[in-house]
Structures are given as C-alpha cells and as structure tokens.
C-alpha cells in the first residue's frame, strides 16, 4: 500500500508546500514505520497502510454523507497525514518469548519513543504538517480531533458539530483499525 499512499498524495495534494512536505515525508521512516506498537498495523510499513485505509474509509463515509462537502485534496490531506506525529517514533528492540516448543527465543518488538514531544497526538500532526504546508481550519480541526474525545472534552464535540469532516475522519480512523472478521458475532 505504500505505493498507493504516494499515488493518492501525488494525485490529490497540490497546494503550496506539498513538495516540501513530500520531501520531508521521504526523509522519515514513513515507508517502514508501524502504525502502532502492538495493535493496528503493527508491522513494517503499517503506518502508510493504515493511512491509505483511513483514506478509503473516509471516501466511503463522505459518499454516505453528501451534505459534508470537502474536496478530494482535503480528504487526502486529512486521511494520509493525520498520523504524521508517529513518524520517527517507533524503535525495534528485542525481548524473550517462548516459541511453539516452549523454548525461549529472541523476537523483535516495537517501542514508542518520541524525539520531539509536542502536545497531543493530533496537535503534533497539525504542527508538523503546517511547518511545510498550510491547512484550512476544517483540516486542522479534523486532524487535531481525529482521536475522539473523553466525556469531559466538550471542545471536541463542538468541533464535530462545526466541522462534520472532523467526526468523519475520527470514524474513518476507528473503522480502519478494526478487523471486523475478528469481532465475535452478537448472539440473539
């Protein structure tokens, strides 16, 4: 899917600064970064794969909500770049684990170690993108709020009301992380 990441990026993202952002992305570990340490897409290249899955899901949701009007460029910016805060943060270490025969063996695993800590997950992505390329208010809010809200965080609910794209990006991100084949059937 890394090829698809670049095909989508190059096809839809054309604003000022997109070339500088592309160059920065190419200088990071985007091609090999996992999307998480052990949850969704926890493998080499998982972050790019996850971003493409979020794009596909966001496009599907936008078709289901035609009243939410956004450009293809905005959809690509939000979906592909919502997790750039994770770039250069995953490290591979080794740990002991029993194999299928009960023997201890060394296996690799991912750890998360930020060299540059900046606010929260979404706000760091917004900051990093805007170092190279401007975002609209709607894009910045959507990326900043893509992780959802706690019960006490009324500002995210307000953002979702004012910018429906923010809610749809959050929903697309969540849907892209769930393997529905692993969800147990609900018994009636």
PyMOL commands that set and color helices and strands:
alter all, ss='L'
color gray80, all
select helices_A, chain A and resi 2-12+18-26+46-64+72-81+84-86+121-130+137-144+154-162+164-177+180-182
alter helices_A, ss='H'
color red, helices_A
select strands_A, chain A and resi 90-98+104-112
alter strands_A, ss='S'
color yellow, strands_A
deselect
rebuild
show_as cartoon
